Amino acid sequence: MPTELDQAVSWLVASSKTIALTGAGVSTESGIPDFRSPGGLWTRFNPMEYATLGAFRRDPEKVWKLFAELQSLLDARPNPGHRALAELEAAGGLAGIITQNIDGLHQAAGSKRVVEYHGSPRTLHCLACGTGYAASDIETLGVPPRCTHQVGGQVCGAILKPDVVLYDEGIPLEAMRGTAELLNGAELILVIGTSCETYPAGALPQQVRASGGRIVEINMEPARGLSPDVRLLGKFSEIMPEVVAGFKARRQGFPS
Ligand code: ZN
């Protein structure tokens, strides 16, 4: 009888296209509490009061109390699980990652193909004139940062919005396109650190299954919204490196 880990590794080796869907659980081991857990962001900032486009348009200075905390996520460091996923991609075992996280830790770990399903605070836009900014540009602009673009000889001056997806906003077109490309022909999806209760991202594993693919779950606790083919319970930072080591060892035995 193969162990669950062996089974997951066998499928990973056999799969011609594997993708990953990640959520808050991969970042908790980098010191970022799940927004919905006790002490998390949503216990301090009611998302319906702060995290909507309507709230931003009504009172951008107030909503920047939340945005300022999102910018601080960019100081977090990737953990061994993030690095293992980047290694798996480099070894040809992973086509890409769809992440619900906005902390940029997959990219910081070296992952190349990352679809940021809920956007990113690393770039910002002016909703008044459309000018884009990098988070590094706004360090000198203060909080809340205001648009410095000149419109008809006058400075625009509107308060900038980070490119994170708020509760009343749709998934960015670019993320939808990237997700469709990754899902197309995927034979295996690794579902990591997510309870699959947030839609539409939570429905992506079922789309892989509907086209004949398999689901491997890696979570601290079983995801309520998911019925995986194999479930590996434990820490992402420990399990993911084991899976990738298993993949590399097994694949050496196969002609490439
Ligand atoms: Zn502007």
Boltz pocket constraint, residues with backbone or C-beta under 6 A from the ligand:
constraints:
  - pocket:
      binder: B
      contacts: [[A, 126], [A, 127], [A, 128], [A, 129], [A, 130], [A, 131], [A, 147], [A, 148], [A, 149], [A, 156], [A, 157], [A, 158]]
      max_distance: 6.0
